Amino acid sequence: MKISIRQATAADSYAILKYTKKILDETPYMISTSMEYVNSVEDEEFWTRQTYEDGGIIFLAYSGRTLVGMLTANRQRRLRKRHTCTFGISVKKSHHGKGIGKLLMNELIVWAEQQPGLEKINLEVFSNNLIARRLYQKLGFREEGRLLKEIKYTDGTYADVILMGRPL
Ligand SMILES: CC(C)(COP(=O)(O)OP(=O)(O)OC[C@H]1O[C@@H](n2cnc3c(N)ncnc32)[C@H](O)[C@@H]1OP(=O)(O)O)[C@@H](O)C(=O)NCCC(=O)NCCS
């Protein structure tokens, strides 16, 4: 089915809530676990509004009427970091490997290039997330640092957090 990308509004909050619960259940590559995700629809509405008020953006990928991917970019509030933004991205497991992640990333880069005063996109990725790292590298992100053993899984294994950046 054709994928359409559009910007989120507060009306998407319920879909975002359901989607986020599912994603956090599916992936070991996000900082939060689904157990810790206790947001209500009102919380999601609040965070959507807050993201836009701070100059950020949320892109949603829909397959028909189903939300299958999401990218949230947050603009830093503080003056000395205002020239940077960070983002988080996810795609439903059932839709991996179909180019949706790349579509969302391209939307982010086009948007970022148009933002006054924005000079750099930053991200954090787990060292064991090889697919995401490859995607970012292909799009011009470069490793800038690494937090060793920053992530600890319940089975006692660790992952590093890699800091990557892409100048605009
Ligand atoms: C990372 C993620 C967003 C990628 O989304 P996706 O829609 O599956 O990715 P795409 O289909 O657009 O593929 C983009 C690139 O990723 C890489 N990739 C995708 N699937 C891959 C696979 N099975 N094996 C190896 N590389 C793969 C390729 O480099 C691909 O580029 P190419 O098509 O030019 O070769 C998705 O895997 C995801 O949501 N993962 C769980 C959450 C997550 O890890 N978020 C990122 C946290 S930093």
The ligand as a MOL file (V3000), in Angstrom:
LIG
                    3D

  0  0  0     0  0            999 V3000
M  V30 BEGIN CTAB
M  V30 COUNTS 48 50 0 0 0
M  V30 BEGIN ATOM
M  V30 1 C 15.7210 2.1970 12.0520 0
M  V30 2 C 14.3720 2.1430 11.3380 0
M  V30 3 C 13.6130 3.4390 11.6410 0
M  V30 4 C 14.6100 2.0130 9.8290 0
M  V30 5 O 13.3580 2.0850 9.1910 0
M  V30 6 P 13.0100 1.2120 7.8850 0
M  V30 7 O 11.7570 1.7540 7.3200 0
M  V30 8 O 13.0270 -0.2270 8.2320 0
M  V30 9 O 14.2700 1.5510 6.9610 0
M  V30 10 P 14.2880 1.6690 5.3630 0
M  V30 11 O 13.4800 0.5600 4.7740 0
M  V30 12 O 13.9500 3.0550 4.9750 0
M  V30 13 O 15.8150 1.4010 5.0650 0
M  V30 14 C 16.7460 2.4150 5.2420 0
M  V30 15 C 18.1400 1.8720 5.2830 0
M  V30 16 O 18.2650 1.1070 6.4690 0
M  V30 17 C 19.0710 -0.0210 6.1970 0
M  V30 18 N 18.2840 -1.2400 6.3230 0
M  V30 19 C 16.9300 -1.3530 6.3810 0
M  V30 20 N 16.5810 -2.6300 6.5800 0
M  V30 21 C 17.7220 -3.3240 6.6590 0
M  V30 22 C 18.0390 -4.6940 6.8860 0
M  V30 23 N 17.0740 -5.6170 7.0830 0
M  V30 24 N 19.3330 -5.0560 6.9320 0
M  V30 25 C 20.3050 -4.1650 6.7500 0
M  V30 26 N 20.0830 -2.8380 6.5230 0
M  V30 27 C 18.8130 -2.4370 6.4900 0
M  V30 28 C 19.5870 0.1310 4.8000 0
M  V30 29 O 20.7730 0.8890 4.8570 0
M  V30 30 C 18.5110 0.9420 4.1530 0
M  V30 31 O 18.9970 1.6880 3.0780 0
M  V30 32 P 18.9950 1.0590 1.5760 0
M  V30 33 O 17.5710 0.6900 1.2970 0
M  V30 34 O 19.4960 2.2080 0.7530 0
M  V30 35 O 19.8950 -0.1140 1.6240 0
M  V30 36 C 13.5470 0.9010 11.8030 0
M  V30 37 O 14.3570 -0.2370 11.6680 0
M  V30 38 C 13.0270 0.9680 13.2290 0
M  V30 39 O 11.9920 1.5820 13.4950 0
M  V30 40 N 13.7110 0.3230 14.1480 0
M  V30 41 C 13.2240 0.2700 15.5280 0
M  V30 42 C 13.3050 1.6180 16.2270 0
M  V30 43 C 14.6650 2.2300 16.0640 0
M  V30 44 O 15.6640 1.5350 16.0680 0
M  V30 45 N 14.7020 3.5710 15.9370 0
M  V30 46 C 15.9390 4.2850 15.8100 0
M  V30 47 C 16.4820 4.5910 17.1570 0
M  V30 48 S 17.9640 5.5780 17.0220 0
M  V30 END ATOM
M  V30 BEGIN BOND
M  V30 1 1 1 2
M  V30 2 1 2 3
M  V30 3 1 2 4
M  V30 4 1 2 36
M  V30 5 1 4 5
M  V30 6 1 5 6
M  V30 7 2 6 7
M  V30 8 1 6 8
M  V30 9 1 6 9
M  V30 10 1 9 10
M  V30 11 2 10 11
M  V30 12 1 10 12
M  V30 13 1 10 13
M  V30 14 1 13 14
M  V30 15 1 14 15
M  V30 16 1 15 16
M  V30 17 1 15 30
M  V30 18 1 16 17
M  V30 19 1 17 18
M  V30 20 1 17 28
M  V30 21 1 18 19
M  V30 22 1 18 27
M  V30 23 2 19 20
M  V30 24 1 20 21
M  V30 25 1 21 22
M  V30 26 2 21 27
M  V30 27 1 22 23
M  V30 28 2 22 24
M  V30 29 1 24 25
M  V30 30 2 25 26
M  V30 31 1 26 27
M  V30 32 1 28 29
M  V30 33 1 28 30
M  V30 34 1 30 31
M  V30 35 1 31 32
M  V30 36 2 32 33
M  V30 37 1 32 34
M  V30 38 1 32 35
M  V30 39 1 36 37
M  V30 40 1 36 38
M  V30 41 2 38 39
M  V30 42 1 38 40
M  V30 43 1 40 41
M  V30 44 1 41 42
M  V30 45 1 42 43
M  V30 46 2 43 44
M  V30 47 1 43 45
M  V30 48 1 45 46
M  V30 49 1 46 47
M  V30 50 1 47 48
M  V30 END BOND
M  V30 END CTAB
M  END
